[in-house]
Amino acid sequence: MVRGGSVYILTNKAKTTLYVGVTSNLISRLQEHKAKIYPRSFTARYNLSQLIYMEHFHSIEEAIAREKYIKGKSREWKEKLIYEVNPNWDDLSKEVLNW
């Protein structure tokens, strides 16, 4: 069974910190971030719960490769990537979670 995957970027309200992640279930993973299921995690410690970027892939391997590529880039590069699809850095969580 081949499973798809998603790459996503989270930030905090002040938009000072970025987190790049990968998952095979974006809805579930986003709910975990928002609920701070893992209180010692980077995203919980820095209050990163606003979804500002996402990409979807047919396989998790493709998503993992893309995540590694994005993580290797500078903050400036990541900001340009975000601005291309989400110029106002709106929280896309509502769209994903149907809130």
N, C-alpha and C positions, 0 to 999 in steps of 0.2 A: 504494500500500500504506500503510495507516494503522498506525502503531506506537503501542503504549501506552507509558506512562511511570510512573515512581515518584519520589516525593519522600521523602527520608530524613533523619534526624538522627543524627549520630554524636557520641560524647563519649569522654573518656579515662577511665582507671580511677578517678581522683579526682573525676570528674564536674564539673570546673571550667570546661571549655570546650565549646561546642556548635558544630557545623558542620551547615548545612543544604545538602543537595545534591539534584540531579535527574539521572535517568538513564533510558535506555530499556532497560537490562539491569542490574537490581539485583544479581544474582548476580555477574556479571563485575566490576561496579564495586566491590562489597564486597571481592572477592578482591584487586583492585588496591590498595584502601586498606590491607588487612591486610598485604599483601606490600610496601607502601611502594614501589610501582613508580616513583612520582615523588617521590624523596627530598626535594626542595626544596618540595614542596607544603605547604599549611597543615596538612592532616591528618597528614602524615608528621612535620612539625616538632613538632606538639603531641600526637603519639601518639593520634590520634583514630581508633579502630578498633572501638569498641563501638556497635553499631546499637541505638538505643533507641526509634526511631520510624520508621514508614513508612506511606505511603499510595500506592495504585495507581490509575491513571487509564486510560481507554480511548485517550487520545491524548497524545502528548508535549507538545502545546501546552497542554493542561489542566494537566499536571504542572508545566510551566515557570511558568504563571500562579500556581499554588499555591505554588511555591517562592518566587517574588518576594513574594507576600503574606506568607508566614511570615517571610522574611528582614527584612521591614519592621516586624515586631513586636518588642516588648521581650523581654528574657530571661525576665522574669516570665511573660509571655504564653506563650512557648514552653514553659516548665516546666509550666504548667497543661495545655497541649496534650498533653505527654508523660505527665503523671500520669493523664490521663483514660483512656489506653489501656494504659499500662505503669507502674502506680503504684510499683513497686520499681525502676524503671529497669534491668530485666534486659537483658542483651545478647541481642538477638534474632537475632544472626548464625547461631547454631547451627540455628535454625529455618529460616532462608533458605538456608543452605549445606548443610543436611542432615548436620551433623557430629554 
